[in-house]
Amino acid sequence: MTHSWTEKDDLKALYVYLYGVEELPFNIHQIAMMIDTTDDSLKMRVGNFKAVDTDAGLTHVASQSVDVFNKYSKLSKRDLRFKAFGLN
């Protein structure tokens, strides 16, 4: 079954793309489980954000990911972490 990505899911992937997981109390596997998808699917979505940001890599990026990137990528690390994970 294919995961239907929500904006909240994309926010988590965007955070991982921009800042990694080092400062989170979760790893990639735990985040994937939170949003009910696989580690590979989450990594692919993170790759979507790299493609949007650098115009390189994946060629078929979800339009929602483009919208999320444009809307939220300029937030501070703290604000994006709160929006994505509810953490300060």
Beta strands, then each sheet from edge to edge (+ up, - down):
end
